[in-house]
């Protein structure tokens, strides 16, 4: 099993939260995301 960091987590370290959220909104990245309410 892979024990290092995944590519997605490495990208998130470089890109700030504002830019990431802007890309998610632009490309409709939350289209199939469901929320988990506890």
PyMOL Python script that loads the backbone (N, CA, C, O; Angstrom):
from pymol import cmd

cmd.read_pdbstr("""\
ATOM      1  N   UNK A   1       0.840  -1.182   0.000  1.00  0.00           N
ATOM      2  CA  UNK A   1       0.000   0.000   0.000  1.00  0.00           C
ATOM      3  C   UNK A   1       0.883   1.243   0.000  1.00  0.00           C
ATOM      4  O   UNK A   1       1.957   1.250   0.602  1.00  0.00           O
ATOM      5  N   UNK A   2       0.430   2.284  -0.671  1.00  0.00           N
ATOM      6  CA  UNK A   2       1.203   3.524  -0.800  1.00  0.00           C
ATOM      7  C   UNK A   2       1.248   4.259   0.535  1.00  0.00           C
ATOM      8  O   UNK A   2       0.204   4.520   1.134  1.00  0.00           O
ATOM      9  N   UNK A   3       2.448   4.594   1.004  1.00  0.00           N
ATOM     10  CA  UNK A   3       2.577   5.239   2.316  1.00  0.00           C
ATOM     11  C   UNK A   3       2.921   6.718   2.226  1.00  0.00           C
ATOM     12  O   UNK A   3       2.993   7.391   3.255  1.00  0.00           O
ATOM     13  N   UNK A   4       3.138   7.247   1.013  1.00  0.00           N
ATOM     14  CA  UNK A   4       3.473   8.662   0.844  1.00  0.00           C
ATOM     15  C   UNK A   4       2.230   9.519   0.673  1.00  0.00           C
ATOM     16  O   UNK A   4       1.104   9.050   0.837  1.00  0.00           O
ATOM     17  N   UNK A   5       2.455  10.787   0.340  1.00  0.00           N
ATOM     18  CA  UNK A   5       1.335  11.692   0.116  1.00  0.00           C
ATOM     19  C   UNK A   5       0.780  11.495  -1.288  1.00  0.00           C
ATOM     20  O   UNK A   5       1.524  11.242  -2.236  1.00  0.00           O
ATOM     21  N   UNK A   6      -0.518  11.613  -1.402  1.00  0.00           N
ATOM     22  CA  UNK A   6      -1.154  11.542  -2.706  1.00  0.00           C
ATOM     23  C   UNK A   6      -0.966  12.860  -3.444  1.00  0.00           C
ATOM     24  O   UNK A   6      -0.671  13.886  -2.831  1.00  0.00           O
ATOM     25  N   UNK A   7      -1.138  12.828  -4.756  1.00  0.00           N
ATOM     26  CA  UNK A   7      -0.923  14.007  -5.592  1.00  0.00           C
ATOM     27  C   UNK A   7      -1.879  15.132  -5.192  1.00  0.00           C
ATOM     28  O   UNK A   7      -1.486  16.298  -5.158  1.00  0.00           O
ATOM     29  N   UNK A   8      -3.114  14.790  -4.895  1.00  0.00           N
ATOM     30  CA  UNK A   8      -4.100  15.811  -4.541  1.00  0.00           C
ATOM     31  C   UNK A   8      -3.693  16.568  -3.283  1.00  0.00           C
ATOM     32  O   UNK A   8      -3.851  17.788  -3.227  1.00  0.00           O
ATOM     33  N   UNK A   9      -3.178  15.883  -2.282  1.00  0.00           N
ATOM     34  CA  UNK A   9      -2.748  16.564  -1.060  1.00  0.00           C
ATOM     35  C   UNK A   9      -1.520  17.420  -1.307  1.00  0.00           C
ATOM     36  O   UNK A   9      -1.353  18.453  -0.658  1.00  0.00           O
ATOM     37  N   UNK A  10      -0.658  17.020  -2.227  1.00  0.00           N
ATOM     38  CA  UNK A  10       0.506  17.833  -2.568  1.00  0.00           C
ATOM     39  C   UNK A  10       0.088  19.109  -3.294  1.00  0.00           C
ATOM     40  O   UNK A  10       0.680  20.166  -3.076  1.00  0.00           O
ATOM     41  N   UNK A  11      -0.917  19.022  -4.147  1.00  0.00           N
ATOM     42  CA  UNK A  11      -1.417  20.209  -4.845  1.00  0.00           C
ATOM     43  C   UNK A  11      -2.041  21.179  -3.854  1.00  0.00           C
ATOM     44  O   UNK A  11      -1.851  22.389  -3.971  1.00  0.00           O
ATOM     45  N   UNK A  12      -2.779  20.665  -2.884  1.00  0.00           N
ATOM     46  CA  UNK A  12      -3.423  21.538  -1.909  1.00  0.00           C
ATOM     47  C   UNK A  12      -2.423  22.264  -1.021  1.00  0.00           C
ATOM     48  O   UNK A  12      -2.742  23.325  -0.485  1.00  0.00           O
ATOM     49  N   UNK A  13      -1.237  21.727  -0.855  1.00  0.00           N
ATOM     50  CA  UNK A  13      -0.212  22.418  -0.082  1.00  0.00           C
ATOM     51  C   UNK A  13       0.304  23.645  -0.822  1.00  0.00           C
ATOM     52  O   UNK A  13       0.702  24.623  -0.188  1.00  0.00           O
ATOM     53  N   UNK A  14       0.304  23.611  -2.151  1.00  0.00           N
ATOM     54  CA  UNK A  14       0.848  24.702  -2.960  1.00  0.00           C
ATOM     55  C   UNK A  14      -0.212  25.766  -3.248  1.00  0.00           C
ATOM     56  O   UNK A  14       0.079  26.961  -3.194  1.00  0.00           O
ATOM     57  N   UNK A  15      -1.430  25.339  -3.553  1.00  0.00           N
ATOM     58  CA  UNK A  15      -2.505  26.257  -3.931  1.00  0.00           C
ATOM     59  C   UNK A  15      -3.218  26.723  -2.666  1.00  0.00           C
ATOM     60  O   UNK A  15      -3.553  25.914  -1.801  1.00  0.00           O
ATOM     61  N   UNK A  16      -3.451  28.049  -2.560  1.00  0.00           N
ATOM     62  CA  UNK A  16      -4.159  28.530  -1.375  1.00  0.00           C
ATOM     63  C   UNK A  16      -5.651  28.218  -1.480  1.00  0.00           C
ATOM     64  O   UNK A  16      -6.144  27.889  -2.559  1.00  0.00           O
ATOM     65  N   UNK A  17      -6.357  28.320  -0.375  1.00  0.00           N
ATOM     66  CA  UNK A  17      -7.756  27.914  -0.286  1.00  0.00           C
ATOM     67  C   UNK A  17      -8.650  28.739  -1.215  1.00  0.00           C
ATOM     68  O   UNK A  17      -9.586  28.205  -1.810  1.00  0.00           O
ATOM     69  N   UNK A  18      -8.367  30.023  -1.341  1.00  0.00           N
ATOM     70  CA  UNK A  18      -9.183  30.889  -2.204  1.00  0.00           C
ATOM     71  C   UNK A  18      -9.114  30.444  -3.660  1.00  0.00           C
ATOM     72  O   UNK A  18     -10.144  30.333  -4.324  1.00  0.00           O
ATOM     73  N   UNK A  19      -7.915  30.190  -4.157  1.00  0.00           N
ATOM     74  CA  UNK A  19      -7.754  29.764  -5.550  1.00  0.00           C
ATOM     75  C   UNK A  19      -8.392  28.399  -5.788  1.00  0.00           C
ATOM     76  O   UNK A  19      -8.991  28.166  -6.838  1.00  0.00           O
ATOM     77  N   UNK A  20      -8.265  27.505  -4.821  1.00  0.00           N
ATOM     78  CA  UNK A  20      -8.872  26.177  -4.951  1.00  0.00           C
ATOM     79  C   UNK A  20     -10.393  26.282  -5.026  1.00  0.00           C
ATOM     80  O   UNK A  20     -11.023  25.649  -5.874  1.00  0.00           O
ATOM     81  N   UNK A  21     -10.981  27.082  -4.136  1.00  0.00           N
ATOM     82  CA  UNK A  21     -12.437  27.244  -4.141  1.00  0.00           C
ATOM     83  C   UNK A  21     -12.922  27.921  -5.415  1.00  0.00           C
ATOM     84  O   UNK A  21     -14.018  27.629  -5.895  1.00  0.00           O
ATOM     85  N   UNK A  22     -12.118  28.818  -5.961  1.00  0.00           N
ATOM     86  CA  UNK A  22     -12.472  29.488  -7.212  1.00  0.00           C
ATOM     87  C   UNK A  22     -12.522  28.476  -8.359  1.00  0.00           C
ATOM     88  O   UNK A  22     -13.420  28.534  -9.200  1.00  0.00           O
ATOM     89  N   UNK A  23     -11.569  27.559  -8.394  1.00  0.00           N
ATOM     90  CA  UNK A  23     -11.561  26.522  -9.434  1.00  0.00           C
ATOM     91  C   UNK A  23     -12.718  25.550  -9.264  1.00  0.00           C
ATOM     92  O   UNK A  23     -13.317  25.119 -10.250  1.00  0.00           O
ATOM     93  N   UNK A  24     -13.036  25.205  -8.028  1.00  0.00           N
ATOM     94  CA  UNK A  24     -14.165  24.303  -7.769  1.00  0.00           C
ATOM     95  C   UNK A  24     -15.454  24.937  -8.256  1.00  0.00           C
ATOM     96  O   UNK A  24     -16.283  24.271  -8.877  1.00  0.00           O
ATOM     97  N   UNK A  25     -15.625  26.222  -7.977  1.00  0.00           N
ATOM     98  CA  UNK A  25     -16.836  26.916  -8.407  1.00  0.00           C
ATOM     99  C   UNK A  25     -16.890  27.051  -9.927  1.00  0.00           C
ATOM    100  O   UNK A  25     -17.953  26.881 -10.524  1.00  0.00           O
ATOM    101  N   UNK A  26     -15.767  27.352 -10.553  1.00  0.00           N
ATOM    102  CA  UNK A  26     -15.721  27.557 -12.004  1.00  0.00           C
ATOM    103  C   UNK A  26     -16.062  26.281 -12.757  1.00  0.00           C
ATOM    104  O   UNK A  26     -16.811  26.321 -13.733  1.00  0.00           O
ATOM    105  N   UNK A  27     -15.518  25.145 -12.314  1.00  0.00           N
ATOM    106  CA  UNK A  27     -15.703  23.888 -13.036  1.00  0.00           C
ATOM    107  C   UNK A  27     -16.775  23.001 -12.421  1.00  0.00           C
ATOM    108  O   UNK A  27     -16.861  21.816 -12.741  1.00  0.00           O
ATOM    109  N   UNK A  28     -17.599  23.576 -11.532  1.00  0.00           N
ATOM    110  CA  UNK A  28     -18.716  22.855 -10.915  1.00  0.00           C
ATOM    111  C   UNK A  28     -18.224  21.579 -10.229  1.00  0.00           C
ATOM    112  O   UNK A  28     -18.781  20.498 -10.421  1.00  0.00           O
ATOM    113  N   UNK A  29     -17.178  21.728  -9.435  1.00  0.00           N
ATOM    114  CA  UNK A  29     -16.536  20.588  -8.797  1.00  0.00           C
ATOM    115  C   UNK A  29     -17.340  19.934  -7.692  1.00  0.00           C
ATOM    116  O   UNK A  29     -17.059  18.793  -7.327  1.00  0.00           O
ATOM    117  N   UNK A  30     -18.332  20.623  -7.149  1.00  0.00           N
ATOM    118  CA  UNK A  30     -19.147  20.061  -6.072  1.00  0.00           C
ATOM    119  C   UNK A  30     -20.458  19.482  -6.586  1.00  0.00           C
ATOM    120  O   UNK A  30     -21.411  19.338  -5.820  1.00  0.00           O
ATOM    121  N   UNK A  31     -20.519  19.149  -7.868  1.00  0.00           N
ATOM    122  CA  UNK A  31     -21.771  18.700  -8.476  1.00  0.00           C
ATOM    123  C   UNK A  31     -22.323  17.441  -7.814  1.00  0.00           C
ATOM    124  O   UNK A  31     -23.517  17.380  -7.519  1.00  0.00           O
ATOM    125  N   UNK A  32     -21.485  16.439  -7.577  1.00  0.00           N
ATOM    126  CA  UNK A  32     -21.951  15.174  -7.004  1.00  0.00           C
ATOM    127  C   UNK A  32     -21.583  15.013  -5.537  1.00  0.00           C
ATOM    128  O   UNK A  32     -21.657  13.904  -5.005  1.00  0.00           O
ATOM    129  N   UNK A  33     -21.194  16.082  -4.877  1.00  0.00           N
ATOM    130  CA  UNK A  33     -20.779  15.997  -3.475  1.00  0.00           C
ATOM    131  C   UNK A  33     -22.010  16.003  -2.588  1.00  0.00           C
ATOM    132  O   UNK A  33     -22.928  16.803  -2.775  1.00  0.00           O
ATOM    133  N   UNK A  34     -22.014  15.103  -1.623  1.00  0.00           N
ATOM    134  CA  UNK A  34     -23.085  15.059  -0.633  1.00  0.00           C
ATOM    135  C   UNK A  34     -22.528  15.503   0.703  1.00  0.00           C
ATOM    136  O   UNK A  34     -21.357  15.270   1.001  1.00  0.00           O
ATOM    137  N   UNK A  35     -23.358  16.139   1.507  1.00  0.00           N
ATOM    138  CA  UNK A  35     -22.927  16.583   2.826  1.00  0.00           C
ATOM    139  C   UNK A  35     -23.288  15.530   3.860  1.00  0.00           C
ATOM    140  O   UNK A  35     -24.320  14.867   3.755  1.00  0.00           O
ATOM    141  N   UNK A  36     -22.430  15.384   4.855  1.00  0.00           N
ATOM    142  CA  UNK A  36     -22.673  14.456   5.950  1.00  0.00           C
ATOM    143  C   UNK A  36     -22.990  15.271   7.196  1.00  0.00           C
ATOM    144  O   UNK A  36     -22.114  15.931   7.755  1.00  0.00           O
ATOM    145  N   UNK A  37     -24.229  15.223   7.620  1.00  0.00           N
ATOM    146  CA  UNK A  37     -24.640  15.946   8.823  1.00  0.00           C
ATOM    147  C   UNK A  37     -24.631  14.993  10.005  1.00  0.00           C
ATOM    148  O   UNK A  37     -25.210  13.908   9.944  1.00  0.00           O
ATOM    149  N   UNK A  38     -23.984  15.397  11.063  1.00  0.00           N
ATOM    150  CA  UNK A  38     -23.919  14.554  12.258  1.00  0.00           C
ATOM    151  C   UNK A  38     -24.754  15.140  13.370  1.00  0.00           C
ATOM    152  O   UNK A  38     -24.823  14.568  14.458  1.00  0.00           O
TER     153      UNK A  38
END
""", "prot")
cmd.dss("prot")
cmd.show_as("cartoon", "prot")
cmd.util.cbc("prot")
cmd.orient("prot")
